Amino acid sequence: MPWRVPLSDVAVDDELVAAVTETVSTGWWSMGPRVADLEREFAEVAGTKHALAVANGTAALHIALLAAGVGPGDEVVLPSLNFVAAANVIAHAGARAVFCDVSGAEDLNLDPDDLAAAIGPKTKALIALHYGGHPCDMDAVHEIAERRSVTVIEDAAHAPGASLGGRPCGSMSKIACFSFFSNKNLPVGEGGMVVTDDDELAERLRLLRSHGMTTLTWDRHRGHAHSYDVVLKGFNYRLDELRAAMALVQLRRLRAGNEARGAHVAHYRERLDGVEGIVMPFGDTRPDAVSSHHLAVVVLPEGVERDAVRSALAEARIQTSVHYPPIHEFTTYADDSERPLPRTEDLALRILTLPLYPHMDDEQVDLVADTLLQSVRAGRAVASDSAA
Ligand SMILES: *Cc1c(COP(=O)(O)O)cnc(C)c1O
């Protein structure tokens, strides 16, 4: 049963296919000139001096933490309403994840006051997520981080092309990480980018990406180097030329894609926000915030069974999701979870992610909105019956 409206979808066309086949025919497939072009163009979009392409967004977060000096005995603070990748790589760096709460139904980004409360003597870094592509209040985050001498890493996986006060997401902190997974705003399949303005950090990231080796196969192929040294214990987190060729095409479409997403979100908001007790978060953000609109999320009214709503939508062949089951409630993190996170725990039961991708049409948005409103109405009737 194919979805009538899938949660996310990629557009396939001749230009994208041609970029890949042309790269295959060059005979050079591993990191080379296309990766270098992509890094140059991406740095412009991110507003940073350096951009290093990596195998995926999780690899970007892993080497960002290591480059920032995070290691055994350290703590790293991050919101629990988040994808699990950041918490996993904090553990792989030998550190401990400490979770903070979100602001509320209107703002699913981290709560700066609770972030400040979560920082302790062992906190080395914090990872600020731009939830759904909506810029996190980085001014508040940096004010806290500076006072407590904590390194700020941006998880900008949702936020390529987003900005705050004219500053692109990814340019507001020491290091930032992006993902090119298929359902992200710059879809390639697998891929990612880590960006920084700092020359020394960029050099560490470059070494960590490729075994700690001082030269690349590409440099040796071109006769620019004959030998190499290994100066730290790195990984193979490189991106290949095929994905870089796709990413170059997708990068040029990023702005138009984000704007199309924004138009669909505005349509959803008009149909749903404040109707039947539904809240569509981020309706009242800073006027100088530009979102990349990665996700269309609604918060259902209290008492309505989310699973019943999801089933009703699935029945109409509309795919939905939940971003995210909180990290601190997963089995492997349950023991780490000491801080109360009441807003995260309440909202985690009520958030629902609706279909969103640039090439969906208005009829699809209306179909989703109509079906959602119908099922929420039915759910509220059930909720008030059982309360009576
Ligand atoms: C997608 C995502 C990642 C991980 O990126 P991958 O490229 O899938 O490894 C990390 N953090 C967040 C918030 C994400 O959405």
PDBQT file of the ligand as one rigid body, heavy atoms in Angstrom, charges set to zero:
ROOT
HETATM    1  C1  LIG A 401      19.669  13.339  10.957  1.00  0.00    +0.000 C 
HETATM    2  C2  LIG A 401      20.174  13.859  12.246  1.00  0.00    +0.000 A 
HETATM    3  C3  LIG A 401      21.443  13.528  12.737  1.00  0.00    +0.000 A 
HETATM    4  C4  LIG A 401      22.313  12.484  12.128  1.00  0.00    +0.000 C 
HETATM    5  O1  LIG A 401      22.601  12.630  10.811  1.00  0.00    +0.000 OA
HETATM    6  P1  LIG A 401      22.961  11.334   9.915  1.00  0.00    +0.000 P 
HETATM    7  O2  LIG A 401      23.450  11.969   8.659  1.00  0.00    +0.000 OA
HETATM    8  O3  LIG A 401      21.722  10.545   9.739  1.00  0.00    +0.000 OA
HETATM    9  O4  LIG A 401      24.041  10.592  10.623  1.00  0.00    +0.000 OA
HETATM   10  C5  LIG A 401      21.858  14.130  13.901  1.00  0.00    +0.000 A 
HETATM   11  N1  LIG A 401      21.093  14.989  14.587  1.00  0.00    +0.000 NA
HETATM   12  C6  LIG A 401      19.863  15.309  14.165  1.00  0.00    +0.000 A 
HETATM   13  C7  LIG A 401      19.056  16.262  14.942  1.00  0.00    +0.000 C 
HETATM   14  C8  LIG A 401      19.367  14.746  12.989  1.00  0.00    +0.000 A 
HETATM   15  O5  LIG A 401      18.122  15.057  12.599  1.00  0.00    +0.000 OA
ENDROOT
TORSDOF 0
